[in-house]
Amino acid sequence: MNYEYFMKKALDQARKALDAGEFPVGCVLVHQNRILATGARKGTMGNFPNEIDHAEMIALKRLADMDINTDKKKIVLFTTMEPCLMCLGALILSGISEIVYAYEDVMGGGINCDLTKLPPLYTKHPISIVPNILRQNSLELFKAFFNTPENSYWKGSLLAEYTLRQS
């Protein structure tokens, strides 16, 4: 599987989010080199951000709405940012077997959690993690977001400060 090709497709989704003034997270769900579903972050504008419409959750919902008969263990998620705990849990419960991400979420990423300490529902499904695919491309989108004064989502946060210090 061509990780860079599919990460570029996730980056396209992130650019759409950024162009709409949203936090630039995008993702694609891929099965046997075919994109099944896409997602872009929504709900980050305004004074009360929506913390449910993450790119991964949107893509998973679209996949569920397709009602296809596919071996979920052969689906790979490509996302521009390391999934949070909510998304990681949903991906595990959905049976996704591989997560490929571009940029680490030093503030809220769930990948480094010790999954072996979770209840059996979450530990029975092994998941493969591939980090840092086109990291610099994703980093540039996050820098653009945090450098735009109108974007207040996570402004001044650990993630914003970490991102803006990157070269």
N, C-alpha and C positions, 0 to 999 in steps of 0.2 A: 504494500500500500504506500502511496506517495504522500507522506505526512505533510510536506511543504505545500503541495497542491491543495489539499483539503484545508490546511490552516489558512491559506490565502482566501478560501471561500468563507471561512469564519471571520477573517479580517474584513471582508466585504460587508458582512452583516454588522460588524462593529462600527465600520465607517458610516453605515446607514443610521445607526443609533447616534453617533457623534454628530452627524449632519442634522439630526432632528433635535439636538441639544441634550441628548441622553448620555448616560455613562456608557463608554464604548466597549461593551462586551457583546460579542457575537459568537454563535456556535453553529455547527452542522452535525447531524447524526448521519453516519455513513455505514452502509451495509454492502459488502462485496463491491467496493469502489463506486457505489452509487449513493448520491445524497438523497436521504429519505425525508428529512425535515430540517428546517433552519430556525434560528431564533436570534432576536436582538433585544437588548435590554430596554425596558420601558418603565415609566413611572418615577424617574429620578428628578424631574423638574418640580419646582414649587416648594412650599414650606413643609409639606407632609409627604415625604417620598413613599412610594409603594414598594415594599420589600418582598413582594411576592412575584412580580413579573420579571424574574431573572431570565436571561437568554436561554439557559438550560431548561428551565421550567416551561417556557413557551415552546421550545422544540419538542420536549417530551409530550406536552399536551397535543401538539400537532401530530406527532407520531401516533398517539393513542386514538386520535380522531380518524386516522387513516384506516384503522381496523384491518391491518395487514397480517398475514400469517408468516412471520419471519422469526428465525432463531435469534432472539435478542442477545445471546452470548456472542454473536458475530457482529454486533453493532459497535461502532467506535464513535465516541464523542470527541470532536475537535472544538476547543474553546479558547478565546483570546485571553482569558484570565482563569487562574486556578479556581475551581468550584468552591463555593462556601459550604458550610455544614448542611444547610437545607438542600442544596442542589446535589451534594455528594450522597446524602441519604436517599433522595429520589432516584438518582442514577443507579445506586446499588439495588434498591427495591425494584427498579424497572428491569434489572438483569443486564444492564450495560456492562461489558467486560473490559473495556479499555477507555481510558481518558487521556487525551493528548491536549496539553495546554501550552500557551505561549508565555504568559507573564504570571509570576508568583503574586499571590495576595498576602502580603506580610501582616495584614491586619485581620483578615477574616477567612483566610483559606483553610479548607478542611483536609487537604491531602496528607498533611503530616500528623494527623490524629492517629492514635493507636487503635486501629479498628479491631484488634483482637480483644479489646476490653469491652466491646459493645455486645449487646444481647445477640443470641443466635440468628435472629432474623437478618442481621446485618453481616455477620461473620461467615455465614455459609456460602457466600458468593464471592469468590476471589476476583479482584479487579487489578488490572495492569495500569500503571501510571507512566506516561512519557512527558517530561517537562521540557520547557525552553525551546519549543519549535517556533521559529520566527519571532523569538522574544523581542528583539529590537524593533520590529515592525509594530508589535502590539504596544510596546513601551511608548513609542512616538504618539500613538493615538491617546494614551492616557495622559501624557505630557500636554498634548494639545487641549484635552478636556480641562485639566487642572490649571492651565495657563489662561483659560477663558474666564474673565471676571463674572460673566453671567451665570456660570455653572457653579452652583453652591453645594452640590452633592459631594459629601466627604471633603469639602474644602477645609484645609488646616488639619486634617486627620493624619495619623501615622502613615497611612497609605499614600496620601498626597505628598507629604514631606519626603518619604522614601522615594517615590516616583520622580519627583522634581530634582532630587540629588543624583539620579542615575545619568550616566553619559552615553 
